[in-house]
Amino acid sequence: MDFARAFAKTDYLTVGTQRTIDLAIAALTQAGLSGKDQCLIDVAGGKGVAGCDLASALGCAVVVCDRYPPVLADSEARVRRLGLADRVAVVAADGQRLPLRDGSVAAATCIGAASIIGIPRIFEELARVVRRGGLVVVSDVVWRERPIGPVGSEWGEPPAEIQHALPEYLSVMAAAGLQAEATHQHPYSDWEDYIAPIMEVAREARASGEGEFADELEEGFAVELRWAAAYWDYVTIVARRAS
Ligand SMILES: C[S@@+](CC[C@H](N)C(=O)[O-])C[C@H]1O[C@@H](n2cnc3c(N)ncnc32)[C@H](O)[C@@H]1O
């Protein structure tokens, strides 16, 4: 799939990105992790919305990393446009090997990407770079329940990276040294809001005669919505790095 084109009409690359950013800003503010002396990392930062919002709201320095060049370019453009170049650094990096020293940041966010990067490796990296007592905010898809028996072909294959129900997911985080303090379940409307701009791209593609691309988008995301409605939850987790 041409992801850059699919997501051309949105800066949000996962479900409820803005809700997770708002939860992260509230948690970090409450924990006193704001101000110019604090540094945070947003891992797999996509088009840079979280990095810029966190830097603006908290007045802190933020490192935004991702490994996909097109979104790094989008992040850099956003940072320049918002005049945040003195506070937000955009770097190419793999979430499995973050380019930071142990305990060097006050907090980390990883929005919609931990399962994609790889669990538990990403949690071990987040726990390594965040100082003791710091905060880690992640959002991800978890199993609400699993299908009993085989599902029909209209369901496709569920993505292999979705592995855990929430209690197991929290246990894996805890084993890496990240103790959950709060979990927030996103409403189903966050899935619909996430998919709406992609369906707009599909409509435009169909209108301009690109039926195959339109079908790919509509069918692919219809399957995702079907799984979400029946079997998946989208959650934001606020965790503390064990001291
Ligand atoms: C679902 S998107 C979420 C992006 C952003 N956090 C947001 O909410 O809009 C996942 C992001 O993870 C990035 N990504 C995937 N694997 C990665 C890896 N191993 N290291 C760093 N980034 C990765 C992708 O390039 C993409 O930008």
PDBQT file of the ligand as one rigid body, heavy atoms in Angstrom, charges set to zero:
ROOT
HETATM    1  C1  LIG A 301       1.048   4.021  13.451  1.00  0.00    +0.000 C 
HETATM    2  S1  LIG A 301       2.295   5.186  13.069  1.00  0.00    +0.000 S 
HETATM    3  C2  LIG A 301       2.175   6.298  14.465  1.00  0.00    +0.000 C 
HETATM    4  C3  LIG A 301       2.879   7.604  14.223  1.00  0.00    +0.000 C 
HETATM    5  C4  LIG A 301       2.630   8.706  15.245  1.00  0.00    +0.000 C 
HETATM    6  N1  LIG A 301       3.097   8.315  16.566  1.00  0.00    +0.000 N 
HETATM    7  C5  LIG A 301       1.178   9.118  15.281  1.00  0.00    +0.000 C 
HETATM    8  O1  LIG A 301       0.481   8.771  16.247  1.00  0.00    +0.000 OA
HETATM    9  O2  LIG A 301       0.737   9.786  14.348  1.00  0.00    +0.000 OA
HETATM   10  C6  LIG A 301       3.732   4.247  13.397  1.00  0.00    +0.000 C 
HETATM   11  C7  LIG A 301       5.030   4.979  13.141  1.00  0.00    +0.000 C 
HETATM   12  O3  LIG A 301       6.090   4.100  13.520  1.00  0.00    +0.000 OA
HETATM   13  C8  LIG A 301       7.176   4.274  12.649  1.00  0.00    +0.000 C 
HETATM   14  N2  LIG A 301       8.023   3.083  12.819  1.00  0.00    +0.000 N 
HETATM   15  C9  LIG A 301       7.733   1.813  12.463  1.00  0.00    +0.000 A 
HETATM   16  N3  LIG A 301       8.724   0.980  12.847  1.00  0.00    +0.000 NA
HETATM   17  C10 LIG A 301       9.663   1.754  13.462  1.00  0.00    +0.000 A 
HETATM   18  C11 LIG A 301      10.901   1.489  14.078  1.00  0.00    +0.000 A 
HETATM   19  N4  LIG A 301      11.399   0.241  14.151  1.00  0.00    +0.000 N 
HETATM   20  N5  LIG A 301      11.588   2.512  14.618  1.00  0.00    +0.000 NA
HETATM   21  C12 LIG A 301      11.104   3.775  14.561  1.00  0.00    +0.000 A 
HETATM   22  N6  LIG A 301       9.929   4.095  13.989  1.00  0.00    +0.000 NA
HETATM   23  C13 LIG A 301       9.215   3.100  13.448  1.00  0.00    +0.000 A 
HETATM   24  C14 LIG A 301       6.519   4.464  11.293  1.00  0.00    +0.000 C 
HETATM   25  O4  LIG A 301       7.381   5.076  10.368  1.00  0.00    +0.000 OA
HETATM   26  C15 LIG A 301       5.308   5.343  11.678  1.00  0.00    +0.000 C 
HETATM   27  O5  LIG A 301       5.627   6.714  11.592  1.00  0.00    +0.000 OA
ENDROOT
TORSDOF 0
